[in-house]
């Protein structure tokens, strides 16, 4: 089923993959040896973008808001919270959501 979804998608995007996964992906996506190598070595936010038969290297950069919402690294989150004063007394981030 997964291959049918990939085959029917007009665009695909792959981020860094483990060496064991790359061989299978190479067959599905018809990767060159250079693309296979890059797919195992990409830093965070870089990957391969596929549109039709075109394969291009892409870098995705999160906005400061997205970074603060999704980061698992506590140092930048804490620094951002101190800078914006958005930390409450219990130490959690107030995202401004209302129930």
DAHU-V286323 format. One record per pair of residues at least 12 apart in sequence whose C-alpha atoms are under 6 Angstrom apart, sorted by the first residue. I is the first residue (numbers start at 1). J is the second residue. Records with the same first field share a line. If there is no record, write none. Layout:
I->J + J
This chain:
11->50 + 51
12->49 + 50
13->48 + 49
14->47 + 48
15->47
16->39 + 40 + 42
17->39 + 40
45->59 + 60
46->58 + 59
